[in-house]
Structures are given as structure tokens and as C-alpha cells.
């Protein structure tokens, strides 16, 4: 993790996610991406997504 408690190398533009930062990074401790049969990026799913409450 980087000094600002974001995942190094992970960029996120999902502004509705609880873990999204203002500089388009992810502040989760780890991420899980699903899509066992994915053939394109559109077919993958971030299971770490948590909506703002």
C-alpha cells in the first residue's frame, strides 16, 4: 500500500464506491475481481465495491 493508505497501482473511477478516493485510487485493504469466464474488461466485476451510505 502507498503512504496514503491506497492500493499501489490500483486506479478506480467508480465515484459511488465507499473506497474511491478523490485522486481515483482505492482505499480498500484488498480487492477481489470476479468474472471467471470474462473475455473483456466489461465482463469483470469488482466484488469489493461498497456503495456510499
PDB file of N, CA, C and O in Angstrom:
ATOM      1  N   UNK A   1       0.837  -1.184   0.000  1.00  0.00           N
ATOM      2  CA  UNK A   1       0.000   0.000   0.000  1.00  0.00           C
ATOM      3  C   UNK A   1       0.877   1.240   0.000  1.00  0.00           C
ATOM      4  O   UNK A   1       1.981   1.230   0.546  1.00  0.00           O
ATOM      5  N   UNK A   2       0.386   2.301  -0.610  1.00  0.00           N
ATOM      6  CA  UNK A   2       1.100   3.554  -0.625  1.00  0.00           C
ATOM      7  C   UNK A   2       0.946   4.248   0.721  1.00  0.00           C
ATOM      8  O   UNK A   2       0.158   3.812   1.559  1.00  0.00           O
ATOM      9  N   UNK A   3       1.684   5.308   0.927  1.00  0.00           N
ATOM     10  CA  UNK A   3       1.658   6.042   2.198  1.00  0.00           C
ATOM     11  C   UNK A   3       0.286   6.564   2.565  1.00  0.00           C
ATOM     12  O   UNK A   3      -0.026   6.673   3.751  1.00  0.00           O
ATOM     13  N   UNK A   4      -0.540   6.889   1.591  1.00  0.00           N
ATOM     14  CA  UNK A   4      -1.855   7.459   1.879  1.00  0.00           C
ATOM     15  C   UNK A   4      -2.928   6.382   2.040  1.00  0.00           C
ATOM     16  O   UNK A   4      -4.118   6.665   1.903  1.00  0.00           O
ATOM     17  N   UNK A   5      -2.513   5.161   2.326  1.00  0.00           N
ATOM     18  CA  UNK A   5      -3.421   4.040   2.585  1.00  0.00           C
ATOM     19  C   UNK A   5      -4.291   3.679   1.387  1.00  0.00           C
ATOM     20  O   UNK A   5      -5.464   3.339   1.544  1.00  0.00           O
ATOM     21  N   UNK A   6      -3.712   3.753   0.190  1.00  0.00           N
ATOM     22  CA  UNK A   6      -4.399   3.280  -1.010  1.00  0.00           C
ATOM     23  C   UNK A   6      -3.593   2.132  -1.597  1.00  0.00           C
ATOM     24  O   UNK A   6      -2.403   1.990  -1.317  1.00  0.00           O
ATOM     25  N   UNK A   7      -4.244   1.322  -2.407  1.00  0.00           N
ATOM     26  CA  UNK A   7      -3.578   0.183  -3.034  1.00  0.00           C
ATOM     27  C   UNK A   7      -2.688   0.667  -4.171  1.00  0.00           C
ATOM     28  O   UNK A   7      -3.159   1.317  -5.104  1.00  0.00           O
ATOM     29  N   UNK A   8      -1.413   0.349  -4.090  1.00  0.00           N
ATOM     30  CA  UNK A   8      -0.455   0.772  -5.100  1.00  0.00           C
ATOM     31  C   UNK A   8      -0.804   0.161  -6.449  1.00  0.00           C
ATOM     32  O   UNK A   8      -1.030  -1.045  -6.546  1.00  0.00           O
ATOM     33  N   UNK A   9      -0.848   0.981  -7.484  1.00  0.00           N
ATOM     34  CA  UNK A   9      -1.104   0.507  -8.833  1.00  0.00           C
ATOM     35  C   UNK A   9      -2.560   0.282  -9.184  1.00  0.00           C
ATOM     36  O   UNK A   9      -2.868  -0.069 -10.323  1.00  0.00           O
ATOM     37  N   UNK A  10      -3.465   0.474  -8.234  1.00  0.00           N
ATOM     38  CA  UNK A  10      -4.893   0.273  -8.494  1.00  0.00           C
ATOM     39  C   UNK A  10      -5.555   1.633  -8.698  1.00  0.00           C
ATOM     40  O   UNK A  10      -5.558   2.471  -7.796  1.00  0.00           O
ATOM     41  N   UNK A  11      -6.108   1.845  -9.874  1.00  0.00           N
ATOM     42  CA  UNK A  11      -6.847   3.066 -10.171  1.00  0.00           C
ATOM     43  C   UNK A  11      -8.327   2.725 -10.202  1.00  0.00           C
ATOM     44  O   UNK A  11      -8.713   1.659 -10.681  1.00  0.00           O
ATOM     45  N   UNK A  12      -9.153   3.626  -9.695  1.00  0.00           N
ATOM     46  CA  UNK A  12     -10.596   3.400  -9.645  1.00  0.00           C
ATOM     47  C   UNK A  12     -11.329   4.690  -9.961  1.00  0.00           C
ATOM     48  O   UNK A  12     -11.063   5.725  -9.352  1.00  0.00           O
ATOM     49  N   UNK A  13     -12.241   4.632 -10.901  1.00  0.00           N
ATOM     50  CA  UNK A  13     -13.038   5.805 -11.270  1.00  0.00           C
ATOM     51  C   UNK A  13     -14.496   5.663 -10.842  1.00  0.00           C
ATOM     52  O   UNK A  13     -15.347   6.443 -11.270  1.00  0.00           O
ATOM     53  N   UNK A  14     -14.786   4.676 -10.003  1.00  0.00           N
ATOM     54  CA  UNK A  14     -16.155   4.429  -9.539  1.00  0.00           C
ATOM     55  C   UNK A  14     -16.434   5.341  -8.342  1.00  0.00           C
ATOM     56  O   UNK A  14     -16.237   4.947  -7.192  1.00  0.00           O
ATOM     57  N   UNK A  15     -16.888   6.545  -8.620  1.00  0.00           N
ATOM     58  CA  UNK A  15     -17.056   7.556  -7.574  1.00  0.00           C
ATOM     59  C   UNK A  15     -18.123   7.197  -6.549  1.00  0.00           C
ATOM     60  O   UNK A  15     -18.129   7.760  -5.455  1.00  0.00           O
ATOM     61  N   UNK A  16     -19.017   6.282  -6.871  1.00  0.00           N
ATOM     62  CA  UNK A  16     -20.068   5.886  -5.934  1.00  0.00           C
ATOM     63  C   UNK A  16     -19.607   4.816  -4.943  1.00  0.00           C
ATOM     64  O   UNK A  16     -20.383   4.400  -4.083  1.00  0.00           O
ATOM     65  N   UNK A  17     -18.354   4.367  -5.051  1.00  0.00           N
ATOM     66  CA  UNK A  17     -17.828   3.337  -4.151  1.00  0.00           C
ATOM     67  C   UNK A  17     -17.253   3.981  -2.889  1.00  0.00           C
ATOM     68  O   UNK A  17     -16.593   5.019  -2.952  1.00  0.00           O
ATOM     69  N   UNK A  18     -17.506   3.367  -1.775  1.00  0.00           N
ATOM     70  CA  UNK A  18     -17.022   3.826  -0.472  1.00  0.00           C
ATOM     71  C   UNK A  18     -15.492   3.943  -0.446  1.00  0.00           C
ATOM     72  O   UNK A  18     -14.955   4.813   0.239  1.00  0.00           O
ATOM     73  N   UNK A  19     -14.792   3.086  -1.177  1.00  0.00           N
ATOM     74  CA  UNK A  19     -13.334   3.038  -1.157  1.00  0.00           C
ATOM     75  C   UNK A  19     -12.674   3.966  -2.171  1.00  0.00           C
ATOM     76  O   UNK A  19     -11.449   4.084  -2.183  1.00  0.00           O
ATOM     77  N   UNK A  20     -13.452   4.620  -3.013  1.00  0.00           N
ATOM     78  CA  UNK A  20     -12.912   5.533  -4.027  1.00  0.00           C
ATOM     79  C   UNK A  20     -12.345   6.785  -3.352  1.00  0.00           C
ATOM     80  O   UNK A  20     -12.962   7.338  -2.441  1.00  0.00           O
ATOM     81  N   UNK A  21     -11.162   7.230  -3.807  1.00  0.00           N
ATOM     82  CA  UNK A  21     -10.568   8.467  -3.278  1.00  0.00           C
ATOM     83  C   UNK A  21     -10.665   9.565  -4.328  1.00  0.00           C
ATOM     84  O   UNK A  21     -10.912   9.296  -5.504  1.00  0.00           O
ATOM     85  N   UNK A  22     -10.469  10.795  -3.893  1.00  0.00           N
ATOM     86  CA  UNK A  22     -10.579  11.938  -4.803  1.00  0.00           C
ATOM     87  C   UNK A  22      -9.573  11.878  -5.943  1.00  0.00           C
ATOM     88  O   UNK A  22      -9.807  12.448  -7.009  1.00  0.00           O
ATOM     89  N   UNK A  23      -8.454  11.192  -5.725  1.00  0.00           N
ATOM     90  CA  UNK A  23      -7.450  11.080  -6.777  1.00  0.00           C
ATOM     91  C   UNK A  23      -7.555   9.753  -7.539  1.00  0.00           C
ATOM     92  O   UNK A  23      -6.561   9.251  -8.063  1.00  0.00           O
ATOM     93  N   UNK A  24      -8.765   9.194  -7.596  1.00  0.00           N
ATOM     94  CA  UNK A  24      -9.087   7.979  -8.360  1.00  0.00           C
ATOM     95  C   UNK A  24      -8.243   6.771  -7.961  1.00  0.00           C
ATOM     96  O   UNK A  24      -7.731   6.050  -8.818  1.00  0.00           O
ATOM     97  N   UNK A  25      -8.104   6.559  -6.668  1.00  0.00           N
ATOM     98  CA  UNK A  25      -7.416   5.375  -6.154  1.00  0.00           C
ATOM     99  C   UNK A  25      -8.381   4.590  -5.286  1.00  0.00           C
ATOM    100  O   UNK A  25      -9.510   5.025  -5.062  1.00  0.00           O
ATOM    101  N   UNK A  26      -7.944   3.432  -4.792  1.00  0.00           N
ATOM    102  CA  UNK A  26      -8.783   2.555  -3.987  1.00  0.00           C
ATOM    103  C   UNK A  26      -8.214   2.478  -2.572  1.00  0.00           C
ATOM    104  O   UNK A  26      -7.037   2.161  -2.395  1.00  0.00           O
ATOM    105  N   UNK A  27      -9.033   2.763  -1.570  1.00  0.00           N
ATOM    106  CA  UNK A  27      -8.570   2.746  -0.182  1.00  0.00           C
ATOM    107  C   UNK A  27      -8.933   1.459   0.554  1.00  0.00           C
ATOM    108  O   UNK A  27      -8.760   1.384   1.771  1.00  0.00           O
ATOM    109  N   UNK A  28      -9.434   0.439  -0.158  1.00  0.00           N
ATOM    110  CA  UNK A  28      -9.730  -0.852   0.460  1.00  0.00           C
ATOM    111  C   UNK A  28      -8.416  -1.544   0.837  1.00  0.00           C
ATOM    112  O   UNK A  28      -7.372  -1.247   0.257  1.00  0.00           O
ATOM    113  N   UNK A  29      -8.463  -2.454   1.794  1.00  0.00           N
ATOM    114  CA  UNK A  29      -7.262  -3.210   2.167  1.00  0.00           C
ATOM    115  C   UNK A  29      -6.828  -4.155   1.060  1.00  0.00           C
ATOM    116  O   UNK A  29      -5.635  -4.414   0.894  1.00  0.00           O
ATOM    117  N   UNK A  30      -7.784  -4.670   0.303  1.00  0.00           N
ATOM    118  CA  UNK A  30      -7.517  -5.546  -0.827  1.00  0.00           C
ATOM    119  C   UNK A  30      -8.735  -5.496  -1.730  1.00  0.00           C
ATOM    120  O   UNK A  30      -9.780  -4.977  -1.340  1.00  0.00           O
ATOM    121  N   UNK A  31      -8.608  -6.029  -2.925  1.00  0.00           N
ATOM    122  CA  UNK A  31      -9.751  -6.082  -3.831  1.00  0.00           C
ATOM    123  C   UNK A  31      -9.940  -7.510  -4.319  1.00  0.00           C
ATOM    124  O   UNK A  31      -9.003  -8.307  -4.349  1.00  0.00           O
ATOM    125  N   UNK A  32     -11.179  -7.812  -4.700  1.00  0.00           N
ATOM    126  CA  UNK A  32     -11.494  -9.107  -5.305  1.00  0.00           C
ATOM    127  C   UNK A  32     -12.237  -8.828  -6.606  1.00  0.00           C
ATOM    128  O   UNK A  32     -13.274  -8.165  -6.614  1.00  0.00           O
ATOM    129  N   UNK A  33     -11.698  -9.338  -7.691  1.00  0.00           N
ATOM    130  CA  UNK A  33     -12.310  -9.155  -9.000  1.00  0.00           C
ATOM    131  C   UNK A  33     -12.825 -10.507  -9.469  1.00  0.00           C
ATOM    132  O   UNK A  33     -12.073 -11.479  -9.533  1.00  0.00           O
ATOM    133  N   UNK A  34     -14.106 -10.562  -9.795  1.00  0.00           N
ATOM    134  CA  UNK A  34     -14.734 -11.793 -10.293  1.00  0.00           C
ATOM    135  C   UNK A  34     -14.903 -11.727 -11.796  1.00  0.00           C
ATOM    136  O   UNK A  34     -14.702 -10.684 -12.418  1.00  0.00           O
ATOM    137  N   UNK A  35     -15.265 -12.824 -12.351  1.00  0.00           N
ATOM    138  CA  UNK A  35     -15.509 -12.938 -13.787  1.00  0.00           C
ATOM    139  C   UNK A  35     -14.726 -14.098 -14.353  1.00  0.00           C
ATOM    140  O   UNK A  35     -13.921 -13.928 -15.269  1.00  0.00           O
ATOM    141  N   UNK A  36     -14.960 -15.279 -13.807  1.00  0.00           N
ATOM    142  CA  UNK A  36     -14.206 -16.473 -14.188  1.00  0.00           C
ATOM    143  C   UNK A  36     -14.166 -16.707 -15.697  1.00  0.00           C
ATOM    144  O   UNK A  36     -13.165 -17.193 -16.224  1.00  0.00           O
ATOM    145  N   UNK A  37     -15.222 -16.373 -16.375  1.00  0.00           N
ATOM    146  CA  UNK A  37     -15.292 -16.611 -17.819  1.00  0.00           C
ATOM    147  C   UNK A  37     -15.141 -15.321 -18.622  1.00  0.00           C
ATOM    148  O   UNK A  37     -15.461 -15.295 -19.810  1.00  0.00           O
ATOM    149  N   UNK A  38     -14.661 -14.260 -17.995  1.00  0.00           N
ATOM    150  CA  UNK A  38     -14.547 -12.962 -18.654  1.00  0.00           C
ATOM    151  C   UNK A  38     -13.586 -13.030 -19.837  1.00  0.00           C
ATOM    152  O   UNK A  38     -12.518 -13.637 -19.759  1.00  0.00           O
ATOM    153  N   UNK A  39     -13.983 -12.405 -20.911  1.00  0.00           N
ATOM    154  CA  UNK A  39     -13.137 -12.300 -22.094  1.00  0.00           C
ATOM    155  C   UNK A  39     -12.850 -10.835 -22.417  1.00  0.00           C
ATOM    156  O   UNK A  39     -11.999 -10.534 -23.255  1.00  0.00           O
ATOM    157  N   UNK A  40     -13.570  -9.917 -21.743  1.00  0.00           N
ATOM    158  CA  UNK A  40     -13.334  -8.489 -21.903  1.00  0.00           C
ATOM    159  C   UNK A  40     -13.385  -7.830 -20.527  1.00  0.00           C
ATOM    160  O   UNK A  40     -13.896  -8.425 -19.577  1.00  0.00           O
ATOM    161  N   UNK A  41     -12.869  -6.623 -20.409  1.00  0.00           N
ATOM    162  CA  UNK A  41     -12.885  -5.915 -19.129  1.00  0.00           C
ATOM    163  C   UNK A  41     -14.314  -5.623 -18.673  1.00  0.00           C
ATOM    164  O   UNK A  41     -14.574  -5.543 -17.473  1.00  0.00           O
ATOM    165  N   UNK A  42     -15.234  -5.464 -19.611  1.00  0.00           N
ATOM    166  CA  UNK A  42     -16.631  -5.205 -19.255  1.00  0.00           C
ATOM    167  C   UNK A  42     -17.277  -6.388 -18.545  1.00  0.00           C
ATOM    168  O   UNK A  42     -18.292  -6.224 -17.869  1.00  0.00           O
ATOM    169  N   UNK A  43     -16.705  -7.573 -18.691  1.00  0.00           N
ATOM    170  CA  UNK A  43     -17.274  -8.776 -18.093  1.00  0.00           C
ATOM    171  C   UNK A  43     -16.688  -9.079 -16.708  1.00  0.00           C
ATOM    172  O   UNK A  43     -17.048 -10.084 -16.094  1.00  0.00           O
ATOM    173  N   UNK A  44     -15.808  -8.236 -16.221  1.00  0.00           N
ATOM    174  CA  UNK A  44     -15.250  -8.438 -14.882  1.00  0.00           C
ATOM    175  C   UNK A  44     -16.082  -7.671 -13.866  1.00  0.00           C
ATOM    176  O   UNK A  44     -16.791  -6.729 -14.219  1.00  0.00           O
ATOM    177  N   UNK A  45     -15.992  -8.073 -12.617  1.00  0.00           N
ATOM    178  CA  UNK A  45     -16.791  -7.459 -11.555  1.00  0.00           C
ATOM    179  C   UNK A  45     -15.930  -7.261 -10.314  1.00  0.00           C
ATOM    180  O   UNK A  45     -15.258  -8.194  -9.874  1.00  0.00           O
ATOM    181  N   UNK A  46     -15.941  -6.063  -9.748  1.00  0.00           N
ATOM    182  CA  UNK A  46     -15.222  -5.802  -8.503  1.00  0.00           C
ATOM    183  C   UNK A  46     -16.137  -6.157  -7.333  1.00  0.00           C
ATOM    184  O   UNK A  46     -17.107  -5.452  -7.056  1.00  0.00           O
ATOM    185  N   UNK A  47     -15.824  -7.242  -6.657  1.00  0.00           N
ATOM    186  CA  UNK A  47     -16.641  -7.680  -5.522  1.00  0.00           C
ATOM    187  C   UNK A  47     -16.351  -6.867  -4.266  1.00  0.00           C
ATOM    188  O   UNK A  47     -17.048  -7.021  -3.264  1.00  0.00           O
ATOM    189  N   UNK A  48     -15.347  -6.014  -4.299  1.00  0.00           N
ATOM    190  CA  UNK A  48     -15.008  -5.153  -3.162  1.00  0.00           C
ATOM    191  C   UNK A  48     -15.914  -3.924  -3.116  1.00  0.00           C
ATOM    192  O   UNK A  48     -15.991  -3.257  -2.084  1.00  0.00           O
ATOM    193  N   UNK A  49     -16.593  -3.619  -4.203  1.00  0.00           N
ATOM    194  CA  UNK A  49     -17.453  -2.431  -4.290  1.00  0.00           C
ATOM    195  C   UNK A  49     -18.398  -2.362  -3.100  1.00  0.00           C
ATOM    196  O   UNK A  49     -19.070  -3.337  -2.761  1.00  0.00           O
ATOM    197  N   UNK A  50     -18.435  -1.198  -2.476  1.00  0.00           N
ATOM    198  CA  UNK A  50     -19.345  -0.934  -1.365  1.00  0.00           C
ATOM    199  C   UNK A  50     -19.925   0.464  -1.600  1.00  0.00           C
ATOM    200  O   UNK A  50     -19.173   1.438  -1.627  1.00  0.00           O
ATOM    201  N   UNK A  51     -21.237   0.581  -1.769  1.00  0.00           N
ATOM    202  CA  UNK A  51     -21.818   1.901  -2.051  1.00  0.00           C
ATOM    203  C   UNK A  51     -21.702   2.836  -0.853  1.00  0.00           C
ATOM    204  O   UNK A  51     -21.663   2.397   0.296  1.00  0.00           O
ATOM    205  N   UNK A  52     -21.648   4.123  -1.141  1.00  0.00           N
ATOM    206  CA  UNK A  52     -21.694   5.113  -0.078  1.00  0.00           C
ATOM    207  C   UNK A  52     -23.023   5.002   0.641  1.00  0.00           C
ATOM    208  O   UNK A  52     -24.060   4.820   0.004  1.00  0.00           O
ATOM    209  N   UNK A  53     -23.004   5.109   1.942  1.00  0.00           N
ATOM    210  CA  UNK A  53     -24.264   5.041   2.709  1.00  0.00           C
ATOM    211  C   UNK A  53     -24.514   6.329   3.442  1.00  0.00           C
ATOM    212  O   UNK A  53     -25.522   6.457   4.137  1.00  0.00           O
TER     213      UNK A  53
END
